[in-house]
Amino acid sequence: MATNDINLKSGERAQRKQLITVAEWSEDGSATPVREILGVRTEDSAIEFNPDIETSTDILGHTYSDLNKTEPQQSFDPHYVRGGSKLAEYLTKAALKNDIQAYNGKFTMYIISSYIGAEGSYYTVKHKECSIIPQSLGGSNYVNLPIEVHFSNNLEEGTVDKLADDFVFTAAGASNGATQASAISEPAQSLNIKKSVSAV
């Protein structure tokens, strides 16, 4: 199987848990980045590409469409404030202080498609200078902090070696030595992905 082949059996559908969004950021004064897998307790979330399409009709009656750009974003709602969630802690403090610079272009996002690629080499797109914007804070029984992720077009293709937040990202075409090693010092957050990829 080639590196970027879909690793599903014929007719098999990719499961939603095989499409993983990971946030990475550095808190003020820290050189060590923090990562968190998004989607805990979120039942439905999709990457919306928001295409900007312009249509026109010429004098012969032919209609044309031009795609000017896309503005990908992803919402997570609910996104509860949970013990152990570094992202919830970081965004709550920033939102309550109205510190928009704390989340404006401060994040690197990884979109991992674990249904593409071989085991230990999962297709990933890395987006730099992204924003994660809190939408509200509160709720009824539990404190909800719904967020919107706005992806940038400063991106890089590659692979990750595992389905946990202490993965190593390798840029496409890079040698084994040209990787971005994880700097996570805390216990890794991982996912139980079964079906066509090994459980982690």
C-alpha positions in Angstrom: 0.0 0.0 0.0 1.3 3.4 -0.9 1.8 6.0 1.8 -1.2 8.1 0.9 -3.6 5.2 0.1 -6.9 4.9 1.9 -6.4 2.0 4.3 -10.1 0.8 4.3 -11.5 -2.3 2.8 -13.6 -2.0 -0.3 -17.0 -0.5 0.6 -15.9 0.2 4.2 -16.8 3.6 5.5 -14.3 5.7 7.5 -15.4 6.2 11.1 -15.7 9.7 12.4 -13.2 9.0 15.1 -10.5 8.4 12.4 -10.5 12.1 11.6 -8.7 13.8 14.4 -8.0 17.5 15.1 -5.2 18.4 17.5 -4.3 21.8 18.9 -0.8 22.9 19.8 0.3 26.1 21.4 2.8 27.6 23.8 1.8 29.5 26.9 3.4 32.8 27.8 7.0 32.3 29.0 7.1 28.6 28.1 9.3 27.2 25.4 7.5 23.8 25.7 4.4 23.4 23.4 1.2 21.9 24.7 -1.0 19.7 22.6 -4.6 18.6 23.1 -6.8 16.3 21.0 -10.2 18.1 20.4 -13.6 16.5 20.5 -14.0 15.0 24.0 -17.8 15.0 24.8 -18.5 16.6 21.4 -21.0 14.5 19.5 -20.9 16.1 16.1 -18.2 18.2 14.5 -17.1 18.8 10.9 -14.6 20.9 9.1 -16.5 23.5 7.1 -14.6 24.8 4.1 -16.8 27.9 3.5 -16.1 28.3 -0.2 -16.2 31.8 -1.7 -17.8 31.1 -5.1 -18.4 33.7 -7.8 -20.8 32.9 -10.6 -21.3 34.8 -13.9 -23.3 34.3 -17.1 -21.8 35.4 -20.4 -23.6 36.9 -23.4 -24.2 33.4 -24.9 -26.1 32.3 -21.8 -23.4 30.1 -20.4 -22.9 30.1 -16.6 -19.5 29.8 -15.1 -18.4 29.5 -11.5 -15.0 30.5 -10.0 -13.8 29.4 -6.6 -11.9 32.4 -5.1 -10.9 30.9 -1.8 -11.9 28.7 1.1 -12.0 29.6 4.8 -11.9 26.3 6.7 -13.2 26.3 10.2 -14.4 23.7 12.7 -16.8 24.1 15.7 -16.8 22.1 18.9 -20.0 22.4 20.9 -20.3 21.3 23.5 -16.7 21.8 24.6 -16.9 21.4 28.4 -14.4 22.8 30.9 -12.8 19.6 32.2 -10.2 18.8 34.8 -6.9 18.2 33.0 -7.8 20.2 29.9 -5.0 22.6 29.3 -6.9 24.2 26.4 -10.0 24.9 28.5 -7.9 26.5 31.2 -6.0 28.6 28.7 -9.0 29.8 26.8 -11.1 30.4 29.9 -8.6 32.8 31.4 -8.1 34.5 28.0 -11.8 34.9 27.4 -12.6 36.3 30.9 -9.8 38.9 30.4 -11.0 39.6 26.9 -7.4 38.9 25.8 -8.0 38.2 22.1 -4.3 38.2 21.4 -4.0 35.0 23.5 -5.9 33.0 20.9 -5.6 35.1 17.7 -3.2 33.2 15.4 -1.5 31.5 18.3 -2.2 27.9 17.5 -0.8 25.2 15.3 -3.5 22.7 14.2 -2.9 19.1 13.0 -5.7 17.4 11.0 -4.9 13.7 11.1 -6.7 11.4 8.7 -5.9 8.0 10.2 -7.8 6.2 7.4 -5.1 7.3 5.0 -1.6 5.9 5.1 0.0 2.9 6.7 0.1 2.1 10.4 2.6 4.4 12.1 2.5 6.8 9.1 -0.9 8.5 9.2 -1.6 11.3 6.6 -1.6 14.7 8.4 -1.9 18.4 7.4 -0.3 20.9 9.7 -1.8 24.4 9.8 0.3 27.2 11.4 -0.9 30.5 12.8 -4.5 29.4 13.5 -7.1 30.8 15.9 -9.3 29.1 18.4 -12.0 31.5 19.5 -14.3 30.9 22.5 -18.0 31.5 21.6 -19.5 31.6 25.1 -18.9 30.4 28.7 -21.6 28.9 30.9 -24.5 26.5 30.4 -26.9 24.7 32.7 -25.5 21.7 34.6 -21.9 21.9 33.4 -19.7 24.8 32.3 -19.6 24.8 28.5 -16.9 26.6 26.5 -17.9 26.1 22.8 -15.1 27.0 20.4 -14.5 27.7 16.8 -11.2 26.7 15.1 -10.2 28.9 12.2 -7.5 27.2 10.1 -4.9 29.2 8.1 -3.6 28.6 4.6 0.0 28.3 6.0 0.1 24.6 5.9 2.3 21.6 5.4 1.6 18.0 4.5 3.2 15.1 6.3 2.5 12.1 8.6 2.4 11.4 12.3 3.6 8.2 13.8 0.9 7.6 16.4 -2.7 8.5 17.3 -1.8 10.3 20.5 -0.8 13.8 21.3 2.9 12.9 21.8 3.2 12.1 18.1 6.1 13.0 15.9 5.2 14.9 12.8 7.3 14.3 9.7 7.0 16.7 6.8 6.3 15.2 3.3 9.6 14.5 1.6 11.6 14.9 4.7 14.3 12.5 5.8 13.9 10.6 9.0 16.1 13.2 10.8 13.9 16.1 9.6 11.0 15.6 12.0 9.3 17.6 14.6 9.7 15.7 17.8 7.1 15.9 20.5 7.9 18.0 23.5 5.1 16.7 25.7 6.3 15.9 29.1 2.9 14.9 30.6 1.0 11.6 30.0 -0.1 11.4 26.4 -3.7 11.8 25.4 -4.6 9.0 23.0 -7.5 7.6 21.0 -8.9 4.1 20.8 -9.1 3.8 17.0 -10.0 0.3 15.9 -11.3 -0.9 12.5 -8.7 -0.5 9.9 -6.0 1.0 12.1 -4.4 -0.5 15.2 -5.7 0.5 18.6 -3.5 2.9 20.6 
